[in-house]
Amino acid sequence: MTILAFDMGGTAVKYGVLTNQGELLEKGKFATPDNLDELIRLLVEVKTTYDYSFQGVAFSCPGAVNNETGIIGGASAIPYIHHFPFRQLLEEKLALPVTMENDANCAALAEVWLGAAKDKQDIIFMILGTGVGGSVIRDGKVHHGANLHGGEFGYMLMDQEGHTLSDLGTVVNAAKRIGEQLVPVEEIDGVRAFELRDEGNLIATEELKTMFYYLARSIFNLQYALDPELVVIGGAVSERAGFIEELNSYVVEVKASVPIAKIRPTVVGCEFGNDANLIGATAFHLA
């Protein structure tokens, strides 16, 4: 049996045909349309393109996804999928059982099913991008929380000035601060931020040190709040050579500052990249 999976993004909708063992048989993508009718037309077109006997359709979506009600709360770059029974509409148009899960939760489920956290039951999955998102997996299942905000680590306050983990714990925002302090002011990205540090730039050195410290501090706090088996790090920066090792060195320093603390968080990088949400959406559907 096969599953048709869709990963809904603000720029593109990725899709794939997967087996119930998570093998990706086919994949493609189309540009995310600006209206619901066109989205539905394209989804149906993708389904009819393939000559498979689909067991169902699995969606990875942005926002506060409630598979039970079929409604996606919150907001995202695809505003027209929110605040109405979206899943029920999809089932009607695609004529198959449909499941929906949040995109960060899908990425985490992919790692638990077949990736870096395979066979683990309790993990924290952190996605480092413009902000810090992620997922909490408890007993092998997504912990959604009372308000569907489980895993929104970026909101955590890090200092008395009101800075959040998203402010201080991402290379995107570290790079922005570096650029604002350079003379002349320069717009730089995360790759350039590390290059400047490697070249001996003191501003880049301090800002990246700040980033690693607060990220490590948050991981230490989450370890003692939730006691996971693993902390899995995703996002493009996690693929940088040496990033996970450097982050782990900061975790060791933070732990050492609390002599009573005996548990060292186990921090690893994710295994899946662009296909993670398709794989995780399929895992959720099968579960």
N, C-alpha and C positions, 0 to 999 in steps of 0.2 A: 504493500500500500504506500501511497505517496501523499505528501502534504504540499499545498501551494502556499508559500509564505511571502508576505509583503513587509517591507521596512519603510515606513512613512517618514520622509525627511522634508525639510523646508525647501530644499533645492531639487532633490530627486526622490523618486519612489523606486527602491530596489525590489527585485522579486526573484524567487527561486523555487525550484522543485526539489524537495528533500524526501529521502526515505525515512522510515520510522527508526532508523539507526543514526540519523543525522547526516547522512551522506548527501552532499549537494550535487544533484544530477544536471541541473540547468540553472542559468541565472541571466538576469538582464536588468535594465532600468529604463525609466522614462522621466522626463522633466515633470516636476510637480505642477499640476495645473492650478489656475487661480480661482476655480469654482468647483462645487461639488458634482454637478452633472457631468462635467468632463472627466473628473476623477473616476466616477462610477463607470463611465464608458470605457476608459482605459483599463480599469481593473477587469471588466468583463472581457475585453479584447484579449488581455493576457491569458485569462483562463481558457478561452476558446482556441488560442494558438497551440496549446499543448494537447497531445493525444495520450493523456494519462487518466487513470481512474482515481481521482482525488478523494481522499478520506475526509478532507476538510480544508479550510483556509485559515491560516494563522497570521495575525497582524501584530507588528511592533509599531507602537504609536507614541508620539510625544504627549505630554500632559498627564493629568490625574486620571488614569484609565481605570474604569470600573467594569470589568467583564460581566459581572452579574447583572447590572442594570443596563449595560450596553452603552453607557454615556461616558464621554471623556470630559472631565472637568478641567479647570485651569485655563491656560492659554498657551499658544504655540505659534510657530511660523505658518501653520496651516489652520487658520481661524475657523474655517467652515466645517471642520469635523467635530467641533465642540458643542456641548450642551443640548444634545438631542440624542435619541436612541440610534446611534451610529451603527452598532453591531447588528441590530435588527434590520436596518436598511441593507447592510452588506449581505446578510443571509438571504434576504428577499431577492436581491439582484444577482447574486452569485449562485443561488440555489444549492448551497452547501452549508454545513455547520461552520460557524465562524467563532474564533476566539480572538481576544485582544489583550495585550499586556503593554505596559510602559516600556519604552525603548531601553532605558538603563536596566530595568529588571530583566529584560530579554538578554542583554549582554551578560549579566550575572548568571542567568540560568544556563547560557551556553558554556560558561566556564565550569559550572558545577556538573553539567551533564557530560561534557567531553573534553574540557580544557584543563586549565591550571589547578582547578579545585575539584577535579573529578573524584567522586566517592566521598567528598566532604559534605557534612550536614549543616555546619554553621560557618558562614563566611561574611565578610564585609567586602563589597566591591565598590571601589572609588574610581570615578571617571574624571580625569583632569583635563579640562578644556578652558573655555573662557571663565567658567565657574567650576565648582566641584559638585558633581552629582553622584549618583550611585544607587546601591541597593543593599538591603539587609536580607540575608538568607538564614532562616531559622528552621531546623529540622528538615532541611532540603527544600523548603518552600519559601516563596517571597513573603516577607513581613511587610505588608502594605501600610499598616498603621491606621489609627482611627480616622485620619483625614487624608489618607492616601499619600502621605508625605514621608513614609519610611525611606531612608536613604538620601534625604536632602541635606547632606552634610555641609554644603556650602553656606548654610545659614548660621552655623555655629559661630558664636562670638569668640574672638581670639584675644582681644585686649580691651583696656578700659576706654579706648577712643571709639569703640563701636565697630572696629574692623572685623569683617567676617572671614571665614576660611576661604571663600571665593575671592575676597580682596587680596589676601596675603599668601594663599597656598597654590597659586597657579602661575605657570611661566608666562602666560599671556599678560597678566596684570603686572608681573615683575618686569617684563619687557617694556610695558607701557611706562612704568615709573623710571626705568633706566633711560629711555628715550627722552623723557621730560627733563632729566637732569644733565643730559649731554650738552656740550657747547660746540657747535650750534645744536639746538634741539633736533632730534631725529626720530622718525617713526620706525621702530624696529620690531621684529618678530622674535619668537622664542629661540629659533635657530641662531639668530644674530646675537641674542643675549648671551648664550653659552660661548659663542665665538669671542665676544668682547671679554668675557671672564678669562678665557684661555689665553687671550692676548695680554692679560694683566690689568685690565681696566678695573679700578677700585670700586666704581659705582656698581658695575655689573656683579662684581664679587660680593658686595654687601647685600644687594637686592636678591640674588639667588640664594645666598646664605639664609636670608630672612624667609624666603619661600620654603626651603627645605626644613628649616626649624619649625615653622608653624604647621606644615604638613605632617612632620614627625610627631609634633605635640598632639595633633588631632588624632592620629593613629593610636598613640599611647592612651589617650582618654577613651577612645572607642573600644580599645582592647579591654579596659577595666570596666566599662559600662556594659558591654555585650558579650565579652569573652569568646570571640570567634576562634576557629581553628586556623584560619588564614585571612589575611588582608590582601586582596587582589587589586592591583592598580592597572587601570586602562586609560585610554586617551593617547593621542599621538606622541606626547612627550615621553610616555612610558616605554616607547620603542627605542629611545635614544640609548646608545651604548653607554653603559655605566650608570644610568639614571637610578635603577632599582638598587644597585649596590651603594650608591651615594646616599640615597634615602635611608637605607638600612643603617648606615653609619650614624646618621642623625637620630634615628630611633634608639640606637644604643646609647647615645649621649643623653637623650631625654630620660630614658629609663634610669640611667646612672644618677640623675639628679634627684631621684626619689628612692633612697636606700631601702625602704620597706618593700618596694615593688620587686617581685621575683619572676614575673612572667614577661618574657620578651615577645612582642608581637612578631609573627612570621609574615613577612611582606614579600610578595612575589609579583611578577608582571603577568599580564593576561596573555593567553595564547592566540586568541582570535582577534582579527582586525575588522575589516569591512563586512565580513559575513556573519559576525557574531549575532546581530539582531535577528537575522533570518533563522539561524540555528536555535537561538533561545526562544523565539516565537513558536518554533516547531516543538521544542521541549515542553513549553507551557501547554500547547494544544494537546499533546499526547498525554500529559498529566491530568 
